[in-house]
Amino acid sequence: MKKYVMLFTFTIISAIMIITVGNFYKQSLIQVSLIKVSPITAENSISCNNGRVERAQTKNVYAPVKAVIKEVSVKPGDKVRRGQTLMTILPVQESDASSGQSDQTYQDLLDSYEGAAGGFSSGIPSSLFPSSSTAEEPSGETEQKITSPSDGTVTSVFLGEQEYADPGKPVIAIAVSSEIQVRLSVNETQISDIKIGQKAVVTGAGFKNAYTGKVTYISSEAQQLYTSTGQETVVEVLVNIENPGADIKPGFTAKAKIILSESSDVLVAPYEAVRADESGREYVFKLEGKKAVKTPVVTKEEFETGFEIVSGLRKGDEIVANPDVVSDGAFVIPQRNQEVAVNG
């Protein structure tokens, strides 16, 4: 009987010791997050958050002479054909504006032109009529039509009826194609990396879809941009949108990510997973069995998501994402439910 009691007692004690040692051993292990290294397409890019969507090809229409606008025949959004009348104007002589007569009313000009249609009256000031010879002599010109230079869509009407038009300032803007572009202001520290033809990804708060595009223009001059944080030197860049949908509209604000370079089928380790020793040699901790093993690596390019690994790792290797908590050869408890996917 004593024999069985002793065996039972030893069994209980052994079980308790095993459980205690097991718990102590388990507590001595380090929990680590793992990252599985796989080939990806990695990219370097520049982000610009100050873009604005606009028509890619817009023509400004000007009055041929100084004039008062008699009638506006179109409004923003109207489709127009080449040669279609946009405005009717009443030309005024250069001397009218330069001699301080710009305050003359539209009705005065209209009445004068209507009188001129049936022959000039001695009561009509000759200065109201353009002349090819002298300022005092009326030319006999009546109203003129401003027509559309091409097919397109009216995007802006800058002046209304009874307002003065100057040949140096546009009266109407017409989009001659359905193409859309984004105008960006790129900081001077980044502009040297941007080239014509580079791919861009455009997003915005006003449209749901993300659109791809290409850099089509880089200004040859820098300019000063004043923001809430101060003054910034920027260069203007245009990105043409490919296949724009109905949700992206001129006037919307936009963000653009310009892709500077892309590399396919590269192994990338996150920056936080790579360390360097006193000699500058880089390494990671790779999972081998249940241990974290210090593994030398050679890096090359730096991408947004991490270093390109050119030697030391292979596809499918698992590395420790939090290397500061482990040492070479330490037993670890992998937390695979916290694995991080490495994406470009």
Beta strands, then each sheet from edge to edge (+ up, - down):
strand 1: 30-36
strand 2: 39-55
strand 3: 58-62
strand 4: 67-72
strand 5: 79-80
strand 6: 85-91
strand 7: 144-147
strand 8: 152-157
strand 9: 164-165
strand 10: 170-175
strand 11: 180-187
strand 12: 199-204
strand 13: 207-227
strand 14: 230-241
strand 15: 253-269
strand 16: 275-276
strand 17: 282-288
strand 18: 291-296
strand 19: 298-303
strand 20: 306-311
strand 21: 318-320
strand 22: 330-335
sheet 1: 16+ 17- 18+ 22- 1- 21+
sheet 2: 19+ 20- 15+ 2- 11+ 14- 13+ 12-
sheet 3: 3+ 10- 8+ 5-
sheet 4: 7+ 6- 4+ 9-
end
